[in-house]
Amino acid sequence: MESQLMALAIETYKITLIISLPVLLVGLVVGLLVSIFQATTQINEMTLSFVPKILAVIVVIIFTMPWMLNMLLDYTRRLIDMIPSFIG
């Protein structure tokens, strides 16, 4: 039972990382590109770094939402199927 719970915890962390990875990578890349642009043009406007990241993250979330939802639904189904083994 303890090994099942540890495996479940590890799987939870893996799914969390896999689902958040596209959003985090896009935020990182867009932030880096905006920082390079600001450094080359010497424009230090805070909204210039904030708005493109938010827009990029929103676009990525919209496009990856079906994939994220399918991963979470599959995980939830497996979790619900495992409930009898935890009780008994």
Number of C-alpha atoms within 10 A of each C-alpha: 10 8 8 12 11 11 12 16 12 12 13 14 12 12 16 14 12 13 18 13 12 15 18 14 13 17 21 14 13 20 19 14 15 17 17 12 14 15 11 9 9 10 11 11 9 8 9 15 18 14 11 16 22 15 13 17 20 14 14 17 16 10 11 14 13 11 12 16 12 11 16 16 12 11 16 12 11 12 12 10 11 13 10 9 9 11 7 6
